[in-house]
Amino acid sequence: MKKLLSVLALATILAFSGAALAADKTVVKIATYASPTHPVTASVEFFKEMLEKESNGAFEVQHFPNNQLGSEDIFIDQVRRGTVQVAVSGTLIRKDEPNIGLIDTPFVIDSWAQGRAVYAGEEGRKILTGGYTEKTGVKIMAFFINGFREVSSKEPIEKMADFANMKLRVPGNEIYVRLFQALGCNTVMMPMAEIYNALETKVVDAQENPYSTLKGAGWWEVQGAVLETRHIFSTSPFLVNGKFFDKLSPELQEVFAKCVKAAEEHNWKISEEDDNASKAFLAEKGLKIVEPSPEFRAEMRASLTDYYTWFTGEIPAAKEWIAYCDSKKVQ
């Protein structure tokens, strides 16, 4: 009986110890828009594994990709309120800081090398983030890569007139609406979750997103061609609730920041590789990849004169950002 009581006592102690250890874990919920095969998803998984390992289990990371916690506007609000600690978003956060919209400046970044140079230093990030943290309490600790955005469509787009013959899905972002209206498209705003069905039922004829997203979301199944516009080099801010981060011990803050930086570097590497691989995949599946001639590309840019007048008047640091990006062009 004494032996049995000792065993029971030990089991009780272990149970309470286990509960205490579990309670000591800091849970980090991460929400993203990205599909399971997208480089952003792989990079968040990289962050999860590294953070849990480097902190010796002090963190437990719960990753919710593919809008599992709701559409982008919903999880942006969740990270502001702290019900989600981390999110990788698009530029819908510009509603709180207009300069975030500079991420979507069209035709200012031409290559991956230039993109790396633009985002490498603090100068560019400072222009982009403006007063976002002060206004929202959310830190932007990194920029993951979404990639060069292209236009996919049912029929090939080979000249400017072809834009006028289609309905093109755009995100709920005035920058995109005005951009594609300037190119001659009929634009339809809708969430990402509705795109596949809209393309399949011909509610819209086309959409614009990077090759990786086109592949990962399966939209290629209901599209016939891609125009390689490379109209925007799209990045995704890595958002961290400020109160959550500030409550961490200095040691855990250091580990957290170290893992964010490593995940960002990992993301840049695999994103460029995935962009090329996704393009090849889509071509193998039968999509016609149209690379616009220099003349066609020049026509697209020329059609945006009034757009740029609006854009530079709408976003405070637009002229500064365009000049900064131009200074980073790779010869």
Residue pairs with C-beta under 8 A, 6 or more apart in sequence:
24 58
25 57
25 58
25 59
25 60
26 58
26 59
26 60
26 248
26 252
27 59
27 60
27 61
27 62
27 85
28 51
28 59
28 60
28 61
28 62
28 85
28 86
29 62
29 64
29 69
29 83
29 84
29 85
29 86
30 44
30 47
30 48
30 61
30 62
30 63
30 64
30 84
30 85
30 86
30 87
30 88
31 64
31 67
31 68
31 69
31 70
31 75
31 78
31 79
31 84
31 86
31 87
31 88
32 40
32 41
32 44
32 63
32 64
32 65
32 66
32 67
32 87
32 88
32 89
32 236
33 40
33 65
33 66
33 67
33 72
33 88
33 89
33 90
33 192
33 236
34 40
34 41
34 44
34 65
34 66
34 88
34 213
34 216
35 41
35 65
35 66
35 213
35 216
35 217
36 65
36 66
36 216
37 212
37 215
37 216
38 65
38 212
38 213
38 216
38 274
39 144
39 145
39 147
39 212
39 267
39 270
39 271
39 274
40 65
40 88
40 144
40 145
40 146
40 236
40 267
41 63
41 65
41 66
42 267
42 270
43 144
43 263
43 264
43 266
43 267
43 270
44 63
44 65
44 88
44 263
45 63
46 262
46 263
46 266
46 267
47 61
47 259
47 260
47 262
47 263
48 61
48 63
50 259
50 262
50 263
51 59
51 61
51 255
51 256
51 259
52 59
52 60
52 61
54 255
54 258
54 259
55 252
55 255
55 256
58 252
58 255
59 252
59 256
67 75
67 192
67 193
69 75
69 78
69 84
70 78
71 191
71 192
71 193
72 89
72 90
72 92
72 191
72 192
73 92
73 172
75 84
75 87
75 89
76 87
76 89
76 92
76 93
76 239
78 84
78 87
79 85
79 86
79 87
79 138
79 239
79 240
79 241
80 136
80 137
80 138
80 241
82 241
82 243
82 244
84 241
85 240
85 241
85 244
86 238
86 239
86 240
86 241
87 239
88 144
88 236
88 237
88 238
88 239
89 236
89 237
89 239
90 146
90 171
90 173
90 234
90 236
91 100
91 101
91 103
91 104
91 173
91 175
91 237
92 171
92 172
92 173
93 100
93 132
93 136
93 138
93 237
93 239
94 100
94 101
94 173
94 175
96 132
96 135
96 136
97 129
97 130
97 131
97 132
97 135
97 136
98 130
98 314
98 315
98 316
99 127
99 128
99 129
99 130
99 132
99 315
99 316
99 317
99 321
100 128
100 129
100 130
100 132
100 237
101 173
101 175
101 314
101 315
102 127
102 128
102 315
102 317
102 318
102 321
103 128
103 232
103 234
103 235
103 237
104 173
104 175
104 176
104 232
104 234
105 232
105 311
105 318
105 321
105 322
105 325
106 179
106 231
106 232
106 304
106 307
107 231
107 300
107 301
107 304
108 233
108 321
108 322
108 325
108 326
109 115
109 118
109 233
109 325
110 230
110 329
110 330
111 330
112 272
112 275
113 330
114 325
114 328
114 329
114 330
115 145
115 233
116 268
117 328
117 330
118 124
118 233
118 324
118 325
118 328
119 125
119 143
119 235
123 324
124 321
124 324
124 325
124 328
125 140
125 143
127 317
127 320
127 321
127 324
128 140
128 321
129 140
130 316
130 317
132 138
132 140
133 139
133 140
133 242
137 241
137 242
137 243
138 239
138 240
138 241
138 242
139 239
139 240
139 241
139 242
139 245
140 237
140 238
140 239
140 240
141 238
141 239
141 240
141 257
141 260
142 237
142 238
142 260
142 261
142 263
142 264
143 235
143 236
143 237
143 238
143 264
144 235
144 236
144 237
144 238
144 263
144 264
144 267
144 271
145 234
145 235
145 236
145 267
145 268
145 271
145 272
146 209
146 210
146 212
146 213
146 234
146 235
146 236
147 210
147 211
147 212
147 213
147 233
147 234
147 271
147 274
147 275
148 210
148 211
148 230
148 232
148 233
148 234
148 275
149 208
149 209
149 210
149 229
149 230
149 231
149 232
149 233
149 234
150 208
150 209
150 210
150 211
150 214
150 226
150 227
150 228
150 229
150 230
150 231
151 157
151 168
151 206
151 207
151 208
151 226
151 227
151 229
151 231
152 206
152 207
152 208
152 209
152 214
152 219
152 220
152 223
152 225
152 226
152 227
152 287
153 166
153 168
153 205
153 206
153 223
153 224
153 225
153 226
153 227
154 166
154 199
154 202
154 205
154 206
154 222
154 223
154 224
154 225
155 162
155 166
155 205
155 224
155 225
156 162
156 224
156 225
156 227
156 288
156 290
157 163
157 166
157 206
157 225
157 227
157 290
158 227
158 290
158 296
159 296
160 183
160 184
160 296
160 299
160 300
160 303
161 184
163 180
163 183
163 184
163 185
164 184
164 185
164 186
166 185
166 186
166 204
166 205
166 206
167 185
167 186
167 187
167 188
167 203
167 204
167 205
167 206
168 180
168 185
168 186
168 187
168 188
168 204
168 205
168 206
168 207
168 208
169 187
169 188
169 189
169 190
169 195
169 198
169 199
169 204
169 206
169 207
169 208
170 176
170 177
170 180
170 187
170 188
170 189
170 207
170 208
171 189
171 191
171 192
172 189
172 190
172 191
174 314
175 311
176 187
176 208
177 187
177 189
178 307
178 310
178 311
179 231
179 304
179 307
180 187
180 208
181 187
182 303
182 304
182 306
182 307
183 300
183 303
183 304
184 303
185 206
188 198
188 203
188 204
190 198
190 204
192 217
195 204
195 207
195 217
195 219
196 217
196 218
196 219
196 221
196 222
197 203
198 204
199 205
199 207
199 219
199 222
199 223
200 222
206 223
207 219
207 223
208 229
208 231
209 217
209 219
210 234
210 275
210 278
211 226
211 275
211 278
211 279
211 282
212 271
212 274
212 275
212 278
214 220
214 223
214 226
214 278
214 282
215 278
215 281
215 282
216 278
220 282
220 285
220 287
223 287
224 286
224 287
224 288
225 287
225 288
225 289
225 290
226 282
226 287
226 288
226 289
226 290
227 290
227 292
228 289
228 290
228 291
228 292
229 292
229 300
231 300
238 260
238 264
240 260
245 253
245 256
248 256
279 289
282 289
283 289
292 300
311 318
312 318
312 319
312 322
315 321
